Amino acid sequence: AGRKQCGGRRQSSGIRMATALCCCFSGEPLNQDETQGRRGGMYAKYVNYREKFQLSMGDACCKEPGCCCLGGCPICFICAQHHMRYKVLNHVSPGSGWDHYECCQGYTGPCCCFAPGACCEKELPRTCMCCEVCCCPGLAVSTNRFVLMDHYQFAPDECDNRLIRFNNCIQLLSCICHILALFNRNFQECAAIIDLIADIVFFSTAGCMTAQVNYEIKYRDSLAGPVTINNAAGTVPPTAQVVGVVQGAPPSGEDMVR
């Protein structure tokens, strides 16, 4: 009994510590300065969105525990994200299969020799999706979420922003430690520890994000099909209605780094 109580206290302490660390990060959306310039201008639409997910990422592990575990488990991570992309695309465009798939749904934009839409996605969509998850796991998870955000004009809540910023900070810290370890061996053990923590944080965040998206799709499907939110001009632009994406880079404060 003593051991169980000790274990319970340690687990409770770990949860409180993780919660305290997340609360150190701002839950506010991107400010005006962060939405300036060529790249920043693409982020403004997410700041102006007013709809909310039915389930925040912070509550995902409690209300969607199975999906959260599958979406954040390294063993089945590729299969989970592959299935989730298919599910998302066919939710915003029922019966389309993989017809509207492209690498990261065009959110990354062209970079050097890489250009979404010109990577054999039409011929080998499933293979390309697997490659996307392997090479860009953070973008793969975030893209599923951004498709729904554009389709329904969702804005992340404060808890979502804190979790994502906490994850991004840990990933950056891990990179810095590995760079320092190249010049000073004393940082090698520190880099290994931070790297392990970064992996745990990333897959935990990915699981919560996957569960959030899955819960939203189930909720919308329960309303007898996808629902399109009207905007001030009348309706969502055709690209958002059919594919659920708008070309451009995702918000830096709302995209998971990995």
N, C-alpha and C positions, 0 to 999 in steps of 0.2 A: 504493500500500500504506500509505503514511504517513497519507493522508487517511482510509482505512478504519479504521486503528488509532485515529486521533483521534476519528472518529465513534463507534467502539465504546466508547472510554473515556467520551465524553460521555453516551452512552446508558446505560452501566453506572452512571455517576455519578448520572444522573437517577433510575434505578430505586432506587439506594441511598438517595437523598434522600427519595423518596416513601415508601419503606419506613420510614425513620427518623421521618418526620412522622406516619405512621399509628401507630407504636409509642408516640408521645407521648400517645395517647388510651387510656383504660382499656378493657380487654376484658371487664371484669366485667359481669354482668347488673345490672339496676336494683336499688338497695339498698332497705332497708326504708322509709326516709323517702320515697323516690320512689314508693312504692306505697301511700301514705296518701291519704285524702280520696276525693272522689267520682270524679275522673278517675284518680287513682293506683290506686284499687282495681281498675280494669279491667286493670291491667298485671300484677297478682300472678300470674295464671295462667301467663304466659309465663316468669316466674321459676321457677315450680314444675315446668314441663315438663322432661323428662329425655331425650327422644329427640333425635337429631341428624340433620341432613341428611347424605346420602351424600357430598356435595361442598361444601366450604366456599367462600365467595365468593373467597377468596384463591387458590384452585386452579382456579377456573372458567375463567380465560383460557387455561390450559394444557390442560385436559381437554375443554373445550367451546369451542374458539376461534371456530368458525363462528357459533354461537348468541350468543356473547359480543359479537362484532363487529356482528351484525345487531341485537341488543337494545340496543346502545349507539350505533348509528349514527343521527345526527339525520335523515338522509334517509328511512330506513325505520322510524323509531322508532314511529310511530303504527301502522303495519301489524303490526310485531312484537308490540307490547303487545296489540293487538286480537286477534291470533291466539293469544297466550299466555293471555289471559283465557278464551277459548273452550276452549282445551285444558285449562286447570285446572278449569273448571266441569264439563266432561265427563269429567274423570278422577275427581273425587270423586262425581259422579252421572252414570254412563255413559248416553249417549243422550238427555240432557236438553236438548241444544242451548243456546239462550239463555234457557230457561225460568226459571232461578234467578238471572239477572243483575239487579243493581241497582247504582246508582252507588256505586263504592268498596265494594260488597258490604255496605253499612251500617256500615262501620268508622268513618266520620267522624261519624255521628250527625246529627240535624237542626241546622241553623244558619240563623237568620233565616228567609228565605223558601225556603231550600233544605232539602229533606227526601228522603233516599234512599228509593227505592221509590215516590215520587210525582212522578217527573220523566219520565213517559212511557216508562219502561224496558220495559214489557211490549209497548207498541205499536211502539217504535223502538229495540230493544236495541243494534243495531249502530251506529246514529247516536249514541246516548247514550254508547256506549263510546268512539267517536272523540272526542266532546266531552270526555269524562273525561280522555283521554290529553292532549288539547290544553290543557285548563284546569288539570289537576292531574297533571302527568306523574309526579312523585315518588310521589304516593298511588296512582296507577294501577299502577306497578311494584311498590310495597310490598304492595298488596292481593293481587296474585297469590301473593306469598310467604306472606302471612298466612293465606290460605285453606288452604294446605298445612300451615302451622304448627298451625292449629287442628284440622285433620282428623287429623293424625298426632301431635299434641302435641310438635312440634319446639321446641327451644330453640336460639337461635343460638350459635355458638361464639365464642371470643374474637376471632378474625380478623374475623368478620362485624361484631361490635360496634365494633371499631376502625375499619373501613372506613366504616361508616354514620355514626359520630360524627365522623370526619374530614370526610366530605362535608357533614354538617350545619353544622359549624363554618365551613367555607369559604363556604357559602351565606350564613350569618349575617354573616360578615366582608364579603362582597360587598354586602349590604344596607346595612351600616353605612357603608361607603365611599361608596356612592351618596347616602346621606343627608347625609354630610359635604360631598360635592361640591356639593350644593344651596346651601350657605352659604359654601363656600370653593372657588374654582375650582382651587386648587392640588391638590385631591384628585381632579380629573376624570381625569387620566391614570392615577393609582393605581387609581381605581375601575374604569376600563376594563381594566386588566391583571388585577386581581383577578377581575373578571367573566368574563374569558376563562378564567382558571384554574378558576373555579367551574364553568363549563360543561363543561370537559374532565373535571374530577373527577366531576361529576354523571353524565355519559353513560358514563364508565368504570365507575362504581359500578352504574349501571342495567344495563349489559351483563353485569357479573358476577352480579348478582342474577337477571337473566333466565336466564342460563346455569345457575345453581344450581337454579332451579325446573324448567327443562326437563330437566336431568340426573336430578332426583329422579323426575319423572313417567316418564321412560324406564325407570329402574330399577324402579319399582313395577309398571309395566306388564309388565316382563320376569318378574315373579313371578306372572304369570297373573291380573292385575287388581288393583284398589285393595285395600289392606289397612287395616283399621280397628284401631287400638291400643286395647286394653282399659285402663280406668282402675280406680282402687280400688273404685269403686261397681259396676263391672261392664262397661259399655260407654260409648263416647263418646255424649254427649247427641244426641238425634235431629237437632237443627239442624246439628250438626257432621257427622253422617253423611250427610245429604241435600245440604246446601248447602256444607258445609265452612267456614262462618263462624259467629261468635258476635257478636251486636250489641254495639257499643261502640267506643270510640276505640282506635287502635293504640298500642303503647308508644312514648313519645317518644324513648327511646334506641335504638329499633330501626326507626323509620320514617324513610324518606328525605325530606328537605326539599327542595323545589324549587318 
